Amino acid sequence: MTMSRAERAAIDALAAGVHGDPGLWLGPHDNGDGVVIRTLFPGARAVEAIDPAGKFLADFEPVHETGVFRAHLKRHQPYRLRIHWSDESIQESEDPYAFGLRLGDLDLHLFNEGRHFELYRLFGAQPVHHEGVSGVHFAVWAPNARRVSVVGDFNGWDGRRHPMRYHATAGVWELFVPRLGVGELYKFELIGRNGGPPELRADPMARFCEQAPGSASIVVDNAPLTWQDAHWLQRRREMDWHHAPLSIYELHVGSWRRGEHGEVLDWDKLAARLIPWVADLGFTHVELLPITEHPFGGSWGYQPLGMFAPSSRYGSPAAFARFVDACHNAGLGVILDWVPAHFPADAHGLAQFDGTALYEYADPREGVHRDWNTLIYNFGRHEVRGFLIASALYWIERFHIDGLRVDAVASMLYRDYSRPDGEWVPNVHGGRENLEAVAFLRELNKVIGERCSGVMTIAEESTAWPGVTAPVAVGGLGFTFKWNMGWMHDTLHYVSRDPLYRRYHHHDIAFGLHYAFSEHYVLPLSHDEVVHGKGALLTKMPGDEWQQFAGLRAYLAFMWAHPGKKLLFMGAEIGQRHEWQHDSELDWYRLDEQGPRGLARALADLNRIYNEEPALHVGDGNPESFTWVVSDDADNSVFAFLRSGEAGTAPLLVIVNFTPCARYNYRVGVPALSSWWEIFNSDSRFYAGSDLGNGSALHARPTPSHGYTASLELTLPPLGTLYLRQGDWPI
């Protein structure tokens, strides 16, 4: 067969890797005199066309030294390829370029608009049956690449073998590779706009990845997962978290507990050990530090590259689903720490993905996080916003996740975050706000609210940005909750001081109530407070070991009674004495000691009371649910306040003595001349305390105090917190 000038130019371009869409020339094409089939098999000795039964149809002639072959059939008919390789091996397969495209115009249009929220069903690697043949469909966004190929063991990692087909209007490349299946390792090989050597990149939408130091993506099954949590999901849909108890156990999966030989526990082994522990402690949720795939374990997951992939460190995606299902069946919700603010610049990742700043801002004054040496997502690109929202929905809808804690929100909101003057780019109005990031966060929360009833989003936001938890409809960001970083810093500064000097810093405890109801808050004692030289939570408490445990019990009891939901990082419940280390387990041997056992028991009772007493959770967002009784006794470092729930429910009186001196005959005003019962005493002998308290029922007397006509005369234990409930003995 002769070759036209256009055909020769196209084949030269294909061989050089500079042709836009190889599907325009490869595969079968009608030429008016039958069908011309072109194939590209570098390293092949010969190629034959055979019918589906294996009968010979035609020989291919080599037409280019790089491995382009051409054959002619008299008519359209089903065919397969028989490839004779130079090493004498023979391979038979369908022709990838004989299959039609799978991505439709509507899918591509929605993707370009950032409104296709089920990208995980279309992009990446999808095991499918296509036109009657099983295989894997690959799709990736790389609008500025000159060529994109899919490579793996199946083609010797040779990017010349499977160049992908191109949708020029959408910047998306796709290819169906027949006879591939689950478990295949793959990457994309890209040649950038300006040519140069090809680069291998992991799939941005991979749903599973190799363990480091490997970085290949892995094809996984996309069949529906098996669930037994329908009752939990129905309950979640009906839940109003603002008025419900919410106590969160934050953990790093790889260092909570290790196996017999120091190995990291997989999801199934973790479930068997973690769930009973957390459930017995009475927490409502676990929160996992980021488990999205990340190349560097020392980042604790906060520098992720696999926004759709559970880390292979802990097992398969199906195993992660079993973990979530087991949590739900034990009455525990699961919250994921999710990082849409930035990503690392690893060579196999998203940085300059197609030879240009695709996922990140091009200007380093916008696109580089100086603190973390990472790159910032370009929230102004529709496709990037859609990619991130699709990631969030993937975890919620595919894995039944109950909430996302969104990391580093403050760094997203401000263009001058951690940047000196002159090294940041103002917005279109000349301001410091990142308007594109604000729009992204609002859209994220709006979409989750519309599609995922009962799922919460929690912002780690450390500034005074207004309306973080206000609805999007009234100009807020739309989060369910915000971490109360101010409360955390103020109260930790207070309890870290020698009790002798706490009188001079009394306001550190009281100040949080000035803004406690300005947002819907979570009170966090998080992983950030037990690293980088800050010491463990227990060792922040001054004094000898007895005082440290007493002080921590009193502080946690104060926290559990304070307005706001609760979060506690792992290890605090057993009195961990050293800083958290991500490459070793907690000091579980300490449970042989009285102090850690007592602390864990106290925390379990706090969670039980918190769940049972409406006064401690129903009114978290209502300033009328909190009333100071004693806020000015700096000399004694004593605080007292009332928590109340809905009308008709009994209030709780909370008294905290932040000194190691017992206070006898301490008078506290109360709103009713009735009985009050001590339902919690952090100094109880059951918690390894000195067991100083008030015993049975206390009866208010008509002695005015603190603005009330009645009062109680109490014994305040050293470094102790008391909860008193009004009315009959709680059964």
Secondary structure, 3 states (H helix, E strand, C coil): CCCCHHHHHHHHHHHHCCCCCHHHCCEEEECCCCEEEEEECCCEEEEEEECCCCCEEEECEEEECCCEEEEEECCCCCCEEEEEECCCCEEEECCHHHCCCCCCHHHHHHHHHCCCCCHHHCCEEEEEEECCEEEEEEEEECCCCCEEEEEEHHHCCCCCCCECEEECCCCEEEEEEECCCCCCEEEEEEEECCEEEEEEECCCCCCCECCCCCCCEECCCCCCCCCCCHHHHHHHHCCCHHHCCCEEEEECHHHHCECCCCCECCHHHHHHHHHHHHHHHCCCEEEECCCEECCCHHHCCCCCCEEEEECHHHCCHHHHHHHHHHHHHCCCEEEEEECCCEECCCCCCCCCCCCCCCCECCCHHHHEECCCCEEEECCCCHHHHHHHHHHHHHHHHHHCCCEEEECCHHHHHECCCCCCCCCCCCCCCCCCECHHHHHHHHHHHHHHHHHCCCCEEEECCCCCCCCCCCCHHHCCCCCCEEECHHHHHHHHHHHCCCHHHHHHHCHHHHHHHHCCCCCCEEEEECHHHHCCCCCCCHHHCCCCHHHHHHHHHHHHHHHHHCCCEEEEECCHHHCCCCCCCCCCCCCHHHHHCHHHHHHHHHHHHHHHHHHHCHHHCCCCCCHHHEEEEEEEECCCCEEEEEECCCCCCCCEEEEEECCCCCEEEEEEEECCCCEEEEEEECCCHHHCCCCCCCCCCEECECCCECCECEEEEEEECCCEEEEEEECCCCC
